[in-house]
Amino acid sequence: DAGITQSPRHKVTETGTPVTLRCHQTENHRYMYWYRQDPGHGLRLIHYSYGVKDTDKGEVSDGYSVSRSKTEDFLLTLESATSSQTSVYFCAISPDPGLREKLFFGSGTQLSVL
Amino acid sequence: GENVEQHPSTLSVQEGDSAVIKCTYSDSASNYFPWYKQELGKGPQLIIDIRSNVGEKKDQRIAVTLNKTAKHFSLHITETQPEDSAVYFCAASRGAGTASKLTFGTGTRLQVTL
């Protein structure tokens, strides 16, 4: 999966608890993204990063925060998980600086909030 | 913002037949149109993409066509095989800017029957 490792692969948590998902890349690409996938909605952008400590919001960023202290790691945090955040979360990278829309995705994290 | 509609939501074809999936987009400034294939339990995989200065692109059994005037693009799979069974997503983007801003369709579940 394009040198991307997501962890954990599966997570079950309770409403109100904090959750952090990790995305690790091996190629030092500048751009990294977090998407969520839900039936009937396709993939929607949560947050993205264009460098260490450089991040910005996507279309569904409410309830999520991100951090990127190292080029290779991009963390997604749910400060207080809600049932509406039950979803499959995908990390993606843009390996081509000349075509940043060309994304490659990781294998995903299935998150269930009970 | 951009809106991408994808049809049909499910498609069943017999092995060896052709399959066509269609997408329409709303933003006339969109200029990049990728297609992703997602197998069960895996992340989306880029299978073909097209830029707005090209009307058609082929890669073996897969082709994508683009009609900028009508703002729609299609994925064509010929001589379908059981391994083509998956969920397919179209997407559109108006350009890199600071990062990828892909808007995805809601997906088409393709079932290739023997």
gemmi code that builds the backbone of each chain (N, CA, C; Angstrom):
import gemmi

chains = {
    "A": [
        ("ASP", (0.807, -1.213, 0.000), (0.000, 0.000, 0.000), (0.845, 1.269, 0.000)),
        ("ALA", (1.654, 1.459, -1.056), (2.392, 2.695, -1.260), (3.254, 3.073, -0.069)),
        ("GLY", (3.757, 2.110, 0.699), (4.621, 2.428, 1.821), (3.920, 3.100, 2.963)),
        ("ILE", (2.611, 2.877, 3.106), (1.835, 3.493, 4.179), (1.389, 2.412, 5.155)),
        ("THR", (1.591, 2.666, 6.419), (1.131, 1.756, 7.475), (0.196, 2.511, 8.389)),
        ("GLN", (-1.011, 1.965, 8.555), (-1.967, 2.562, 9.466), (-2.113, 1.674, 10.690)),
        ("SER", (-2.199, 2.310, 11.859), (-2.401, 1.538, 13.071), (-3.317, 2.287, 14.032)),
        ("PRO", (-4.165, 1.560, 14.780), (-4.389, 0.128, 14.621), (-5.223, -0.160, 13.376)),
        ("ARG", (-5.405, -1.401, 13.018), (-6.267, -1.760, 11.898), (-7.730, -1.789, 12.313)),
        ("HIS", (-7.959, -2.130, 13.563), (-9.315, -2.165, 14.111), (-9.287, -1.581, 15.515)),
        ("LYS", (-10.347, -0.840, 15.851), (-10.413, -0.244, 17.177), (-11.872, -0.156, 17.586)),
        ("VAL", (-12.165, -0.613, 18.790), (-13.491, -0.457, 19.378), (-13.319, 0.383, 20.641)),
        ("THR", (-14.095, 1.428, 20.748), (-13.972, 2.312, 21.894), (-15.350, 2.767, 22.359)),
        ("GLU", (-15.365, 3.454, 23.478), (-16.639, 3.928, 24.027), (-16.796, 5.426, 23.789)),
        ("THR", (-18.034, 5.834, 23.705), (-18.337, 7.254, 23.544), (-17.667, 8.073, 24.638)),
        ("GLY", (-17.049, 9.182, 24.234), (-16.418, 10.083, 25.186), (-14.945, 9.841, 25.427)),
        ("THR", (-14.425, 8.742, 24.910), (-13.006, 8.452, 25.124), (-12.170, 9.046, 24.002)),
        ("PRO", (-10.919, 9.413, 24.288), (-10.041, 9.902, 23.220), (-9.463, 8.737, 22.423)),
        ("VAL", (-9.270, 8.975, 21.140), (-8.723, 7.950, 20.255), (-7.700, 8.604, 19.330)),
        ("THR", (-6.574, 7.945, 19.144), (-5.571, 8.429, 18.191), (-5.253, 7.338, 17.183)),
        ("LEU", (-5.338, 7.716, 15.914), (-4.973, 6.820, 14.816), (-3.652, 7.308, 14.225)),
        ("ARG", (-2.847, 6.340, 13.818), (-1.522, 6.692, 13.315), (-1.362, 6.296, 11.863)),
        ("CYS", (-0.713, 7.171, 11.130), (-0.335, 6.874, 9.750), (1.168, 7.066, 9.633)),
        ("HIS", (1.843, 6.048, 9.144), (3.295, 6.093, 9.004), (3.665, 5.831, 7.550)),
        ("GLN", (4.510, 6.687, 6.983), (4.983, 6.493, 5.612), (6.497, 6.332, 5.625)),
        ("THR", (6.993, 5.625, 4.626), (8.417, 5.299, 4.600), (9.196, 6.122, 3.578)),
        ("GLU", (8.515, 6.988, 2.805), (9.155, 7.652, 1.672), (9.357, 9.148, 1.846)),
        ("ASN", (9.052, 9.712, 3.009), (9.264, 11.142, 3.260), (8.510, 12.064, 2.312)),
        ("HIS", (7.297, 11.651, 1.934), (6.475, 12.513, 1.096), (5.923, 13.670, 1.927)),
        ("ARG", (5.810, 14.825, 1.259), (5.415, 16.034, 1.979), (3.933, 16.033, 2.354)),
        ("TYR", (3.087, 15.575, 1.421), (1.644, 15.687, 1.620), (1.058, 14.393, 2.162)),
        ("MET", (0.283, 14.527, 3.227), (-0.432, 13.391, 3.821), (-1.853, 13.820, 4.145)),
        ("TYR", (-2.771, 12.847, 4.104), (-4.199, 13.157, 4.238), (-4.888, 12.121, 5.129)),
        ("TRP", (-5.944, 12.559, 5.767), (-6.856, 11.662, 6.455), (-8.244, 11.792, 5.838)),
        ("TYR", (-8.807, 10.631, 5.454), (-10.156, 10.562, 4.920), (-10.978, 9.617, 5.794)),
        ("ARG", (-12.285, 9.824, 5.768), (-13.180, 8.838, 6.340), (-14.100, 8.326, 5.236)),
        ("GLN", (-14.481, 7.059, 5.364), (-15.340, 6.431, 4.364), (-16.595, 5.906, 5.026)),
        ("ASP", (-17.736, 6.344, 4.531), (-19.028, 5.936, 5.065), (-19.949, 5.565, 3.914)),
        ("PRO", (-20.800, 4.576, 4.119), (-21.750, 4.183, 3.063), (-22.575, 5.377, 2.599)),
        ("GLY", (-22.675, 5.532, 1.285), (-23.473, 6.620, 0.739), (-22.763, 7.960, 0.660)),
        ("HIS", (-21.532, 8.015, 1.182), (-20.799, 9.284, 1.178), (-19.453, 9.199, 0.469)),
        ("GLY", (-19.051, 8.046, 0.057), (-17.731, 7.935, -0.560), (-16.649, 8.245, 0.457)),
        ("LEU", (-15.610, 8.895, 0.009), (-14.506, 9.292, 0.880), (-14.545, 10.802, 1.070)),
        ("ARG", (-14.390, 11.231, 2.305), (-14.425, 12.659, 2.607), (-13.180, 13.062, 3.389)),
        ("LEU", (-12.627, 14.192, 3.005), (-11.373, 14.661, 3.576), (-11.595, 15.259, 4.963)),
        ("ILE", (-10.796, 14.797, 5.924), (-10.907, 15.300, 7.295), (-9.886, 16.411, 7.530)),
        ("HIS", (-8.623, 16.067, 7.368), (-7.517, 17.003, 7.517), (-6.408, 16.575, 6.575)),
        ("TYR", (-5.507, 17.503, 6.291), (-4.333, 17.152, 5.519), (-3.125, 17.926, 6.049)),
        ("SER", (-1.959, 17.473, 5.629), (-0.713, 18.113, 6.047), (0.182, 18.310, 4.827)),
        ("TYR", (0.834, 19.458, 4.786), (1.749, 19.741, 3.679), (3.178, 19.937, 4.186)),
        ("GLY", (3.440, 19.446, 5.385), (4.783, 19.488, 5.939), (4.724, 19.339, 7.452)),
        ("VAL", (5.890, 19.205, 8.047), (5.955, 19.084, 9.507), (5.328, 20.318, 10.140)),
        ("LYS", (4.373, 20.070, 11.000), (3.627, 21.100, 11.739), (2.751, 21.968, 10.854)),
        ("ASP", (2.610, 21.625, 9.571), (1.738, 22.357, 8.649), (0.528, 21.499, 8.318)),
        ("THR", (-0.621, 21.907, 8.840), (-1.837, 21.132, 8.604), (-2.992, 22.077, 8.273)),
        ("ASP", (-4.037, 21.510, 7.692), (-5.211, 22.313, 7.364), (-6.445, 21.422, 7.384)),
        ("LYS", (-7.604, 22.070, 7.464), (-8.852, 21.334, 7.581), (-9.390, 20.917, 6.227)),
        ("GLY", (-10.111, 19.774, 6.257), (-10.862, 19.347, 5.099), (-12.330, 19.638, 5.298)),
        ("GLU", (-13.186, 18.911, 4.579), (-14.616, 19.222, 4.604), (-15.346, 18.699, 5.830)),
        ("VAL", (-14.775, 17.716, 6.545), (-15.468, 17.145, 7.708), (-14.535, 17.111, 8.915)),
        ("SER", (-13.966, 18.256, 9.272), (-12.928, 18.322, 10.296), (-13.466, 18.454, 11.729)),
        ("ASP", (-14.729, 18.795, 11.899), (-15.262, 18.988, 13.251), (-15.136, 17.714, 14.078)),
        ("GLY", (-14.577, 17.857, 15.296), (-14.412, 16.720, 16.191), (-13.099, 15.993, 16.025)),
        ("TYR", (-12.280, 16.454, 15.096), (-10.982, 15.816, 14.826), (-9.854, 16.846, 14.925)),
        ("SER", (-8.693, 16.380, 15.367), (-7.488, 17.180, 15.300), (-6.369, 16.307, 14.758)),
        ("VAL", (-5.327, 16.945, 14.251), (-4.204, 16.205, 13.685), (-2.900, 16.809, 14.173)),
        ("SER", (-1.863, 16.000, 14.053), (-0.524, 16.502, 14.359), (0.487, 15.809, 13.479)),
        ("ARG", (1.531, 16.557, 13.162), (2.611, 16.003, 12.342), (3.923, 16.594, 12.854)),
        ("SER", (4.549, 15.869, 13.756), (5.807, 16.318, 14.347), (7.010, 15.771, 13.585)),
        ("LYS", (6.787, 14.735, 12.785), (7.839, 14.161, 11.945), (7.271, 13.948, 10.546)),
        ("THR", (8.108, 14.022, 9.549), (7.650, 13.846, 8.170), (6.912, 12.536, 7.994)),
        ("GLU", (7.380, 11.487, 8.625), (6.847, 10.162, 8.359), (5.550, 9.832, 9.094)),
        ("ASP", (5.178, 10.620, 10.092), (4.004, 10.275, 10.896), (2.954, 11.377, 10.878)),
        ("PHE", (1.705, 10.958, 10.681), (0.569, 11.882, 10.668), (-0.499, 11.266, 11.575)),
        ("LEU", (-0.809, 11.939, 12.657), (-1.721, 11.403, 13.656), (-3.086, 12.075, 13.567)),
        ("LEU", (-4.122, 11.275, 13.697), (-5.495, 11.773, 13.742), (-6.063, 11.478, 15.126)),
        ("THR", (-6.565, 12.510, 15.800), (-7.088, 12.347, 17.149), (-8.556, 12.735, 17.210)),
        ("LEU", (-9.328, 11.860, 17.836), (-10.709, 12.159, 18.183), (-10.679, 12.469, 19.676)),
        ("GLU", (-10.860, 13.716, 20.021), (-10.680, 14.137, 21.417), (-11.697, 13.465, 22.339)),
        ("SER", (-12.929, 13.335, 21.849), (-13.993, 12.706, 22.622), (-14.901, 11.992, 21.619)),
        ("ALA", (-14.632, 10.714, 21.429), (-15.289, 9.980, 20.343), (-16.813, 9.951, 20.497)),
        ("THR", (-17.505, 10.066, 19.375), (-18.964, 9.961, 19.331), (-19.354, 8.848, 18.366)),
        ("SER", (-20.573, 8.370, 18.478), (-21.016, 7.266, 17.619), (-21.003, 7.659, 16.144)),
        ("SER", (-21.170, 8.947, 15.856), (-21.146, 9.403, 14.459), (-19.751, 9.323, 13.849)),
        ("GLN", (-18.753, 9.077, 14.673), (-17.397, 8.936, 14.177), (-17.025, 7.467, 13.915)),
        ("THR", (-17.988, 6.579, 14.105), (-17.799, 5.196, 13.658), (-17.659, 5.214, 12.146)),
        ("SER", (-16.531, 4.700, 11.653), (-16.237, 4.825, 10.231), (-14.968, 4.037, 9.924)),
        ("VAL", (-14.632, 4.002, 8.644), (-13.328, 3.492, 8.233), (-12.479, 4.701, 7.868)),
        ("TYR", (-11.295, 4.776, 8.454), (-10.411, 5.921, 8.257), (-9.226, 5.513, 7.395)),
        ("PHE", (-8.988, 6.313, 6.371), (-7.879, 6.049, 5.458), (-6.896, 7.204, 5.465)),
        ("CYS", (-5.636, 6.836, 5.493), (-4.556, 7.781, 5.302), (-4.128, 7.716, 3.845)),
        ("ALA", (-3.699, 8.841, 3.297), (-3.234, 8.863, 1.919), (-2.020, 9.776, 1.798)),
        ("ILE", (-1.244, 9.557, 0.742), (-0.091, 10.399, 0.446), (-0.156, 10.854, -1.002)),
        ("SER", (0.546, 11.924, -1.305), (0.720, 12.405, -2.682), (2.201, 12.273, -3.018)),
        ("PRO", (2.611, 11.209, -3.682), (4.033, 11.018, -3.961), (4.572, 11.935, -5.054)),
        ("ASP", (3.685, 12.435, -5.925), (4.109, 13.207, -7.095), (3.942, 14.707, -6.830)),
        ("PRO", (5.038, 15.447, -6.648), (4.920, 16.890, -6.365), (4.272, 17.648, -7.522)),
        ("GLY", (4.364, 17.110, -8.734), (3.760, 17.770, -9.885), (2.305, 17.445, -10.087)),
        ("LEU", (1.798, 16.491, -9.328), (0.389, 16.100, -9.454), (-0.098, 15.710, -8.069)),
        ("ARG", (-0.328, 16.718, -7.243), (-0.635, 16.451, -5.844), (-2.012, 15.844, -5.662)),
        ("GLU", (-2.846, 15.882, -6.706), (-4.160, 15.253, -6.578), (-4.078, 13.730, -6.679)),
        ("LYS", (-2.971, 13.217, -7.123), (-2.813, 11.777, -7.309), (-2.500, 11.137, -5.965)),
        ("LEU", (-3.482, 10.476, -5.393), (-3.369, 9.949, -4.040), (-3.191, 8.441, -4.023)),
        ("PHE", (-2.443, 7.992, -3.035), (-2.291, 6.573, -2.758), (-2.680, 6.346, -1.304)),
        ("PHE", (-3.512, 5.322, -1.107), (-4.133, 5.119, 0.193), (-3.525, 3.951, 0.964)),
        ("GLY", (-3.609, 4.055, 2.289), (-3.274, 2.939, 3.147), (-4.419, 1.947, 3.228)),
        ("SER", (-4.283, 0.964, 4.102), (-5.259, -0.125, 4.201), (-6.440, 0.201, 5.102)),
        ("GLY", (-6.368, 1.290, 5.836), (-7.507, 1.732, 6.613), (-7.524, 1.263, 8.054)),
        ("THR", (-8.276, 2.001, 8.868), (-8.551, 1.643, 10.261), (-10.059, 1.629, 10.450)),
        ("GLN", (-10.588, 0.475, 10.869), (-12.007, 0.367, 11.162), (-12.229, 0.789, 12.611)),
        ("LEU", (-12.927, 1.893, 12.814), (-13.186, 2.399, 14.161), (-14.661, 2.266, 14.494)),
        ("SER", (-14.946, 1.632, 15.619), (-16.315, 1.517, 16.112), (-16.416, 2.222, 17.457)),
        ("VAL", (-17.350, 3.174, 17.557), (-17.572, 3.913, 18.794), (-18.919, 3.482, 19.359)),
        ("LEU", (-18.886, 2.826, 20.519), (-20.099, 2.256, 21.094), (-20.730, 3.170, 22.139)),
    ],
    "B": [
        ("GLY", (-18.809, 24.310, -3.603), (-17.758, 23.348, -3.840), (-18.155, 22.329, -4.888)),
        ("GLU", (-17.228, 21.448, -5.177), (-17.459, 20.406, -6.184), (-18.454, 19.371, -5.662)),
        ("ASN", (-19.259, 18.843, -6.581), (-20.173, 17.757, -6.282), (-20.029, 16.706, -7.366)),
        ("VAL", (-19.796, 15.468, -6.967), (-19.621, 14.383, -7.926), (-20.712, 13.346, -7.689)),
        ("GLU", (-21.454, 13.047, -8.742), (-22.485, 12.014, -8.666), (-22.060, 10.811, -9.504)),
        ("GLN", (-22.316, 9.630, -8.970), (-21.855, 8.396, -9.604), (-23.016, 7.434, -9.745)),
        ("HIS", (-23.081, 6.796, -10.938), (-24.150, 5.838, -11.223), (-23.632, 4.700, -12.079)),
        ("PRO", (-24.154, 3.481, -11.916), (-25.133, 3.099, -10.905), (-24.462, 2.820, -9.566)),
        ("SER", (-25.222, 2.584, -8.539), (-24.630, 2.251, -7.247), (-24.236, 0.777, -7.200)),
        ("THR", (-24.948, -0.062, -7.943), (-24.566, -1.468, -8.081), (-24.690, -1.867, -9.540)),
        ("LEU", (-23.832, -2.787, -9.939), (-23.804, -3.232, -11.333), (-23.392, -4.697, -11.359)),
        ("SER", (-24.194, -5.506, -12.006), (-23.885, -6.919, -12.127), (-23.754, -7.257, -13.608)),
        ("VAL", (-22.636, -7.868, -13.984), (-22.396, -8.256, -15.374), (-21.882, -9.679, -15.402)),
        ("GLN", (-22.071, -10.314, -16.543), (-21.531, -11.663, -16.707), (-20.078, -11.577, -17.158)),
        ("GLU", (-19.318, -12.546, -16.745), (-17.914, -12.602, -17.124), (-17.778, -12.488, -18.641)),
        ("GLY", (-16.870, -11.620, -19.065), (-16.652, -11.422, -20.487), (-17.399, -10.234, -21.062)),
        ("ASP", (-18.444, -9.797, -20.369), (-19.188, -8.620, -20.821), (-18.448, -7.348, -20.423)),
        ("SER", (-18.950, -6.220, -20.934), (-18.372, -4.915, -20.581), (-19.161, -4.270, -19.455)),
        ("ALA", (-18.481, -3.422, -18.721), (-19.125, -2.661, -17.634), (-18.799, -1.182, -17.820)),
        ("VAL", (-19.810, -0.352, -17.590), (-19.631, 1.097, -17.702), (-20.162, 1.776, -16.446)),
        ("ILE", (-19.352, 2.623, -15.868), (-19.739, 3.404, -14.681), (-19.598, 4.879, -15.050)),
        ("LYS", (-20.608, 5.664, -14.670), (-20.635, 7.059, -15.094), (-20.614, 8.013, -13.906)),
        ("CYS", (-19.937, 9.128, -14.098), (-19.889, 10.175, -13.078), (-20.115, 11.537, -13.718)),
        ("THR", (-20.792, 12.393, -12.986), (-20.936, 13.781, -13.407), (-20.350, 14.679, -12.326)),
        ("TYR", (-19.845, 15.827, -12.723), (-19.275, 16.758, -11.763), (-19.865, 18.140, -11.989)),
        ("SER", (-19.753, 18.987, -10.991), (-20.437, 20.283, -11.059), (-19.491, 21.448, -11.333)),
        ("ASP", (-18.228, 21.331, -10.943), (-17.298, 22.442, -11.050), (-16.592, 22.414, -12.410)),
        ("SER", (-16.901, 23.361, -13.252), (-16.315, 23.375, -14.598), (-14.805, 23.598, -14.566)),
        ("ALA", (-14.251, 24.023, -13.419), (-12.804, 24.214, -13.309), (-12.066, 22.925, -12.966)),
        ("SER", (-12.791, 21.860, -12.670), (-12.137, 20.583, -12.363), (-11.351, 20.108, -13.563)),
        ("ASN", (-10.145, 19.593, -13.316), (-9.291, 19.217, -14.440), (-8.549, 17.897, -14.248)),
        ("TYR", (-8.872, 17.186, -13.168), (-8.224, 15.894, -12.928), (-9.275, 14.912, -12.444)),
        ("PHE", (-9.307, 13.713, -13.084), (-10.390, 12.768, -12.816), (-9.818, 11.351, -12.672)),
        ("PRO", (-9.586, 10.923, -11.446), (-9.072, 9.566, -11.220), (-10.190, 8.577, -10.923)),
        ("TRP", (-9.881, 7.311, -11.113), (-10.766, 6.217, -10.736), (-10.008, 5.285, -9.793)),
        ("TYR", (-10.725, 4.877, -8.740), (-10.140, 3.990, -7.742), (-10.941, 2.702, -7.668)),
        ("LYS", (-10.230, 1.617, -7.396), (-10.845, 0.316, -7.178), (-10.587, -0.085, -5.734)),
        ("GLN", (-11.619, -0.525, -5.045), (-11.459, -0.928, -3.660), (-11.985, -2.333, -3.458)),
        ("GLU", (-11.100, -3.210, -3.085), (-11.477, -4.585, -2.759), (-11.791, -4.678, -1.280)),
        ("LEU", (-12.515, -5.705, -0.918), (-12.995, -5.856, 0.447), (-11.848, -5.843, 1.446)),
        ("GLY", (-11.935, -4.974, 2.448), (-10.924, -4.921, 3.499), (-9.650, -4.196, 3.120)),
        ("LYS", (-9.640, -3.551, 1.961), (-8.430, -2.867, 1.516), (-8.702, -1.385, 1.250)),
        ("GLY", (-7.628, -0.632, 1.082), (-7.778, 0.761, 0.728), (-8.027, 0.942, -0.756)),
        ("PRO", (-8.566, 2.091, -1.156), (-8.769, 2.364, -2.588), (-7.431, 2.361, -3.331)),
        ("GLN", (-7.459, 1.779, -4.521), (-6.266, 1.698, -5.350), (-6.508, 2.448, -6.651)),
        ("LEU", (-5.630, 3.378, -6.986), (-5.746, 4.129, -8.233), (-5.555, 3.190, -9.419)),
        ("ILE", (-6.535, 3.163, -10.342), (-6.420, 2.277, -11.492), (-6.223, 3.026, -12.799)),
        ("ILE", (-6.738, 4.230, -12.904), (-6.554, 5.027, -14.099), (-6.969, 6.457, -13.776)),
        ("ASP", (-6.372, 7.409, -14.475), (-6.749, 8.805, -14.276), (-6.645, 9.543, -15.598)),
        ("ILE", (-7.280, 10.714, -15.669), (-7.287, 11.484, -16.904), (-7.265, 12.969, -16.558)),
        ("ARG", (-6.538, 13.731, -17.352), (-6.538, 15.176, -17.199), (-7.516, 15.778, -18.195)),
        ("SER", (-7.899, 17.014, -17.978), (-8.975, 17.608, -18.767), (-8.560, 17.935, -20.199)),
        ("ASN", (-7.276, 17.879, -20.500), (-6.846, 18.159, -21.868), (-6.856, 16.911, -22.748)),
        ("VAL", (-7.367, 15.815, -22.189), (-7.426, 14.540, -22.918), (-8.858, 14.031, -22.889)),
        ("GLY", (-9.332, 13.493, -24.004), (-10.708, 13.023, -24.064), (-10.882, 11.558, -23.692)),
        ("GLU", (-9.789, 10.781, -23.865), (-9.897, 9.351, -23.588), (-8.521, 8.811, -23.239)),
        ("LYS", (-8.520, 7.831, -22.365), (-7.266, 7.172, -21.983), (-7.540, 5.704, -21.773)),
        ("LYS", (-6.633, 4.858, -22.272), (-6.818, 3.408, -22.141), (-5.627, 2.770, -21.459)),
        ("ASP", (-5.912, 1.711, -20.724), (-4.858, 0.909, -20.119), (-5.361, -0.527, -20.112)),
        ("GLN", (-4.977, -1.273, -21.117), (-5.380, -2.666, -21.298), (-6.905, -2.744, -21.359)),
        ("ARG", (-7.565, -3.387, -20.407), (-9.020, -3.570, -20.483), (-9.796, -2.388, -19.898)),
        ("ILE", (-9.100, -1.402, -19.417), (-9.753, -0.272, -18.748), (-9.586, 0.993, -19.583)),
        ("ALA", (-10.641, 1.775, -19.679), (-10.577, 3.052, -20.376), (-11.423, 4.072, -19.636)),
        ("VAL", (-11.025, 5.314, -19.732), (-11.813, 6.403, -19.180), (-12.052, 7.420, -20.283)),
        ("THR", (-13.282, 7.924, -20.363), (-13.623, 8.966, -21.319), (-14.100, 10.186, -20.565)),
        ("LEU", (-13.844, 11.343, -21.137), (-14.203, 12.603, -20.494), (-14.924, 13.502, -21.483)),
        ("ASN", (-16.061, 14.029, -21.070), (-16.790, 15.013, -21.862), (-16.860, 16.292, -21.031)),
        ("LYS", (-15.974, 17.229, -21.312), (-15.909, 18.455, -20.518), (-17.151, 19.321, -20.694)),
        ("THR", (-17.678, 19.331, -21.887), (-18.845, 20.165, -22.153), (-20.033, 19.725, -21.297)),
        ("ALA", (-20.241, 18.422, -21.250), (-21.356, 17.873, -20.468), (-20.979, 17.645, -19.015)),
        ("LYS", (-19.717, 17.803, -18.688), (-19.208, 17.577, -17.341), (-19.508, 16.179, -16.845)),
        ("HIS", (-19.139, 15.204, -17.665), (-19.224, 13.834, -17.180), (-18.072, 13.003, -17.719)),
        ("PHE", (-17.750, 11.965, -16.973), (-16.676, 11.059, -17.349), (-17.086, 9.639, -16.963)),
        ("SER", (-16.542, 8.689, -17.673), (-16.986, 7.301, -17.518), (-15.800, 6.345, -17.466)),
        ("LEU", (-16.001, 5.265, -16.752), (-15.042, 4.159, -16.702), (-15.614, 2.993, -17.494)),
        ("HIS", (-14.808, 2.454, -18.392), (-15.214, 1.321, -19.206), (-14.281, 0.153, -18.920)),
        ("ILE", (-14.859, -0.984, -18.572), (-14.073, -2.206, -18.370), (-14.563, -3.227, -19.381)),
        ("THR", (-13.666, -3.674, -20.226), (-14.047, -4.684, -21.226), (-13.598, -6.068, -20.773)),
        ("GLU", (-14.226, -7.073, -21.352), (-13.888, -8.475, -21.061), (-13.749, -8.704, -19.555)),
        ("THR", (-14.784, -8.374, -18.828), (-14.718, -8.431, -17.366), (-14.376, -9.828, -16.858)),
        ("GLN", (-13.655, -9.844, -15.744), (-13.220, -11.076, -15.102), (-13.669, -11.052, -13.646)),
        ("PRO", (-13.761, -12.205, -13.006), (-14.203, -12.230, -11.597), (-13.368, -11.313, -10.695)),
        ("GLU", (-12.096, -11.164, -10.995), (-11.237, -10.309, -10.155), (-11.519, -8.816, -10.328)),
        ("ASP", (-12.379, -8.480, -11.284), (-12.810, -7.084, -11.426), (-13.893, -6.738, -10.403)),
        ("SER", (-14.449, -7.739, -9.745), (-15.480, -7.493, -8.734), (-14.882, -6.674, -7.591)),
        ("ALA", (-15.485, -5.517, -7.339), (-14.964, -4.587, -6.332), (-15.892, -3.376, -6.304)),
        ("VAL", (-15.554, -2.409, -5.445), (-16.246, -1.123, -5.456), (-15.353, -0.119, -6.169)),
        ("TYR", (-15.933, 0.617, -7.089), (-15.193, 1.596, -7.874), (-15.660, 3.004, -7.511)),
        ("PHE", (-14.678, 3.896, -7.352), (-14.970, 5.285, -7.017), (-14.397, 6.206, -8.081)),
        ("CYS", (-15.185, 7.182, -8.490), (-14.654, 8.254, -9.318), (-14.366, 9.451, -8.423)),
        ("ALA", (-13.591, 10.376, -8.927), (-13.283, 11.585, -8.166), (-12.949, 12.707, -9.146)),
        ("ALA", (-13.017, 13.933, -8.644), (-12.692, 15.104, -9.459), (-11.953, 16.117, -8.611)),
        ("SER", (-11.076, 16.867, -9.270), (-10.302, 17.894, -8.578), (-10.045, 19.044, -9.520)),
        ("ARG", (-10.040, 20.263, -8.984), (-9.820, 21.436, -9.823), (-8.362, 21.867, -9.873)),
        ("GLY", (-7.506, 21.090, -9.218), (-6.113, 21.478, -9.291), (-5.466, 21.427, -7.938)),
        ("ALA", (-4.130, 21.393, -7.935), (-3.416, 21.106, -6.701), (-3.582, 22.213, -5.679)),
        ("GLY", (-3.275, 23.414, -6.018), (-3.259, 24.454, -4.993), (-2.242, 24.092, -3.946)),
        ("THR", (-2.639, 24.089, -2.694), (-1.726, 23.709, -1.625), (-1.755, 22.209, -1.371)),
        ("ALA", (-2.762, 21.536, -1.836), (-2.871, 20.100, -1.582), (-3.980, 19.539, -2.458)),
        ("SER", (-4.068, 18.234, -2.461), (-5.139, 17.596, -3.206), (-6.498, 17.939, -2.611)),
        ("LYS", (-7.442, 18.261, -3.452), (-8.799, 18.507, -3.005), (-9.743, 17.639, -3.829)),
        ("LEU", (-9.525, 16.358, -3.769), (-10.366, 15.422, -4.500), (-11.745, 15.344, -3.869)),
        ("THR", (-12.761, 15.364, -4.705), (-14.128, 15.080, -4.277), (-14.523, 13.759, -4.908)),
        ("PHE", (-14.985, 12.828, -4.064), (-15.277, 11.476, -4.520), (-16.761, 11.276, -4.772)),
        ("GLY", (-17.049, 10.380, -5.714), (-18.398, 9.871, -5.863), (-18.696, 8.865, -4.763)),
        ("THR", (-19.923, 8.375, -4.751), (-20.367, 7.502, -3.668), (-20.091, 6.025, -3.920)),
        ("GLY", (-19.528, 5.702, -5.069), (-19.096, 4.336, -5.311), (-20.076, 3.491, -6.104)),
        ("THR", (-19.538, 2.536, -6.852), (-20.324, 1.547, -7.591), (-19.796, 0.167, -7.240)),
        ("ARG", (-20.691, -0.675, -6.760), (-20.305, -2.055, -6.460), (-20.500, -2.899, -7.716)),
        ("LEU", (-19.394, -3.367, -8.281), (-19.428, -4.192, -9.498), (-19.302, -5.653, -9.122)),
        ("GLN", (-20.242, -6.439, -9.603), (-20.224, -7.881, -9.394), (-20.120, -8.558, -10.746)),
        ("VAL", (-19.052, -9.324, -10.935), (-18.880, -10.070, -12.178), (-19.230, -11.525, -11.897)),
        ("THR", (-20.271, -11.996, -12.563), (-20.745, -13.357, -12.308), (-20.245, -14.320, -13.379)),
        ("LEU", (-20.084, -15.585, -12.985), (-19.582, -16.590, -13.917), (-20.686, -17.089, -14.855)),
    ],
}
model = gemmi.Model(1)
for chain_id, residues in chains.items():
    chain = gemmi.Chain(chain_id)
    for i, (resn, *xyz) in enumerate(residues, 1):
        res = gemmi.Residue()
        res.name, res.seqid = resn, gemmi.SeqId(i, " ")
        for name, pos in zip(("N", "CA", "C"), xyz):
            atom = gemmi.Atom()
            atom.name, atom.element = name, gemmi.Element(name[0])
            atom.pos, atom.b_iso = gemmi.Position(*pos), 0.0
            res.add_atom(atom)
        chain.add_residue(res)
    model.add_chain(chain)
structure = gemmi.Structure()
structure.add_model(model)
structure.setup_entities()
